[in-house]
Amino acid sequence: MEFGPHFMLATLEGLVQASVLTLTALGLSLVFGVMRVVNVAHGEFFMLGAVLAWWITTMLGGNAAVGFVVALAVAPLLVGTIAAAADWLILRRVEYDPERTIVVTIGLLYIIQQTTLMTYGPDAHPVAAPFNSRLALPWFEFADDGFQLYWPWGLSITSYKLFVIGAAIVTLLILWLVMAKSRIGLILRATQLDSETAQAFGIPVERVYALVFGLGAALAALGAVLVVPIQQAHYLMGADPLLLSFIVVIIGGLGSLRGTVLAAILIGLSDGIISVFFTPTLAKIIATLFVAMVLVYRPQGLFGAKTA
């Protein structure tokens, strides 16, 4: 296959990774932006979403599409509820102190991971995609008689991967509408700017924190449910999403949702393209070097606000 078609295919694969990474990193960025909490257990909420998706689809059996739709709705809700309960029972007790919350979320990471190992087991399990038709992709060339389209052999993508990209875009639009146009979004933005003043005006800050922590975990779980038909559910699958989410949040700017989205697209595309043409390890090395450069030359991130 020529370079052009190969590059387009790598770009589409990168967009799939970017879509899942955007949802996962947005959850981490939202929690830090509103609560100023670094959630080290964020990757385990991602893993929990994938495992619950496998459990739900296995329990329902029958039509793969029905099981997947139920998992897509129920798994993020369950994970969000678990995260909100963890916030209410644990993080609130340590008064959201930055140092103690890191230790607490590390403990939460191991609790979730080992509980999943004991109940789910050490093996990876697949989840059937609701649809998975292979779609041939066209390419073009300029011949002597003008512009022509043709279909190179092997240049194709599955319909489910296109669905993942579309679902991530729809979720981002819904989240933007909620944050920018709704009363809940106004409350979240007020709490982010000054939690003490927000509490003085009657905003139940502790409930807002529980909602935000649950929403952040639910976004990670949603990304996991979308990706698990492409990958497999495994109790150790939370490490890479956590690392990449931290990379994205640092590059985009801590607490900046716009920066998180743009950085996730950048990292996801580069990871997909470099992995296809070279190796996944090189993609991780380049992303880490990019983080180092951002920390040295622009510590607040690409879109983060400068601190006084």
N, C-alpha and C positions, 0 to 999 in steps of 0.2 A: 504494500500500500504506500502511496506517495505521502510526503510529509504533511501536506495540507489536510487531507482527510483524517490522517492519524492525529493531527493536532486538534481538529474539531472534536473527535471522539474523546480525546484526553480532556478537553475543556468541559464537555458534557459530564464526564465522570467527576471532574473537579467540582462542578456545580452541584452535583448530588452530595458530595462531601461537605461543600460549603453550606448547603441548605440545612443539613443535620447539625453542623457545627454552629450555625447562626442561632438556632433554637436553644442549643445547650449553653452557649456562651451568653446569650441574652438573659437566661435565668440567673447565671452567676453575676452578671453585671447589674441586674435589677436588685438583687439582694444586697450587693455592696453599695450601690448608689443610694438606696433608701435607708438601709440598716447600718451601713458601715461595718458589715460582718464579712469576713473572708471564710466562705463555706468550703472547707476541705472535703466534706462528704458529698459534694455536688456530683462527682462522678459515680458514686454509689447509688444516688437517686436515678441517674441515667441507667445504670445496670438493673436496678429494681424495676424500672419501666419495661425493659426488654424481657426480664424473667416473668413478670406478671402477664405480659402479652403472650408469651409461650403458654403459661398456665391457663389463661382464659381460652385461648384457641384450642388447646388440648382438651379442656373440660367440655367445651361446647361441641367439638368435633363437627362432623357433617360438612356443610358448605364453608369453604375457606374464607370467602368474602364476608359472610355473616360473622364468623369468629373474629376476623380482623377488624371489622367496623366496631364491634362491641369492645374489643381490646383498645382500639383507638380512642374510644370515649371513656372507658372505665379505668384503664391503667394509669393515665395521668391524674385522674381524679383521686384514685387510691393513694398514689405516691404523694400528691399534694396534701392530702389529709394527714398522712404519716408525718410529712415534714412540718406541717402546721402544729401537729401535736408535739413534735420534738421541740419546736420553738417554745411552745407554751409551757412544757414541762421542764425543759433543760436550759435553753438559752436565756429565757426570762429570769431564771434563778441566778444566773451569773451577771445579770444586768447588762448584757451585751458588751462587756468589757473586751476590747480587741484581743488581748493576749489570751484570756481565758476562753473566749469563743473558739479560737484556733485549736486549743487543746481539746475542748468539748467536741468539736466537729471531727477531729481526728479519732476520738473515741467512738463517735457515732459511725464513722466510716467502718471501723473494725466490727462494730456490733452488726451493722447491716450486712457486711461482707460475710462474716462467719455464720450468721443466722441463715443467710441464703445458701451457703455451702452445706450446712447441716440439713436443710429442708429440700433444696433443689438438686444438690449433688454437684460433683466436680466436672461433669461432662457438659459439652456444648450441645444445644438443641436448636434445630431450625424452626422457623415459622413460615408457613406457606404464604406466598403473596396472593392477594385477592384476584389479581390478574397479572399476566406476565408475558404478553405478546411481544415478539421481537419485531421492531420497526426498522426497516431499511432507511438509511439516511442518504440523501443525494449529495453530490459534489458537482463542481462546475469546472469548465475549462474554456479557454479562448482558442478556438481552432481557426483554420483559414476561412471557414464559412461563418464565423461569428461565435457568439456565446452559446454554450451547450451544457445541459445537465446530464449527468450519468450517475449510476449507482455502483460504486466500487464494491467488490466482494468483501464481506466482513465488516463493512461500515454500517453499524446498526446499534440500536439501544433498545432497552425494554420499555414497555409502556409504564411499568410500575416506577421505574426511575424518573420518568418525566412527571409522574404523579407526585413523587417525593418533592421535587422542585416546586411544583404548583402548590402543594399543601403548605410548604414553608412560606411561600409568598403570601398566601391567604392568611396564615397565622400572623405574619408580620403586620399586615394591613389591619387585622382585627386588634392587635396589641397597640398599634399606633392610634387607632380610633379611640380605644379605651383610655390611653394615657393622655391624649390631646383634647378629646371632646367630651368625656364623661365626668360625672361628679367624683367617681372613684379615682379617676386619673388625677383630678385636681387635689384630692386628699393625699394621694401618693406623692405628688410633686411638692405639696406643702410640707409634708413630713420629711421629705428628702432635703428641702432647703433649711428647715429649722424645726426639729422635733419638739423642742421645749415650747416654742411659740405656738406650734400647732396644738400641743396639749393644752396650753392656756386658752385656746379658742374652742376647746371642747372636743377635739379630735381624739378618739381612743387610740393612742399611739401603739400600745401593746397589741391591740387587735390588728392594727394595720401591719405591724411587724409580722404577726403570725400569718396574715394573708399574703404578704410579700414573700415570706420564706416558703410558703406552700406553693405560690405561683411560680417561683423560680424553679423549684423541684419538679413541678408539673410540666414546665417547658422542656426541661431535660428529659423527663420521661416520655414526652410526646416525640422528641427527636429519636429516642431509643425505639419506640414502637414503629416509627417510620423506617428505621434502618435495619431492624432485626430480620425482615424477609430477605435482605441483601447479605447481611452477616448472620451470625448465630448468637443466641443468648448464652452467656457464660458468666459465672460469678466474678470473674476477674476482668470483665470488659470495661470497667469504669475508669481505669487508669489513663488511657489515651485521651478520652474525651475531657477528663479533668485537666490534663496537661495542656491540651490544645485550647481549652477554654481560658485558662490562665494566660496563655500566650496572646490570645485574641483580646482579652480584656486589658492587658497591659499595653498592647499596641494601640488599641482604639482609645484608651483613656478610661481610668477607673470610674465607673458609674455613668459613662456616656453611652446611651443606647445607640445613637447614630454611629459613633465610632466603633462600637462593637459589631454592628451589622457590616460596615465596610471592611473592617479588619477580618471578620470571619469569611467574607467573600474572597478577600485577598489570600488569606492563608489556605482556605479550602481549594481555591483554584490552583495555587502554586503547588500544594501538596498533591493534588490529582495529576497535574501535568508533569511535575518532576518525577513522581512515582512511576508514571507510564514510560517516560523516556529514559529515566535513570533508575534510582532505587528509592523506596520509601524512607530509608535511613538518611539519604541526602536531603530529602524534603524536610525532615525534622531538624537536621543540622542547620539548614538555611533559615528556618523559622526561629530557631534559638538565637542565631547570630543577629537576626533582625530585631529580636527583643532586646538583645544587648545594646545594639545601636540606639534603639529608642530610649532605653534607660539612661544612656550616656548623654545623648544630644537633645532629647525631649522627654524628660522624666514623667511629665504629666500625660504622655500619650499623644496621639495625633489630634484628638478632639477633646482631651481633658482640660479642665480649667486649671490655670496656674494658681498655686497656693501662695499666700502672702508670706 
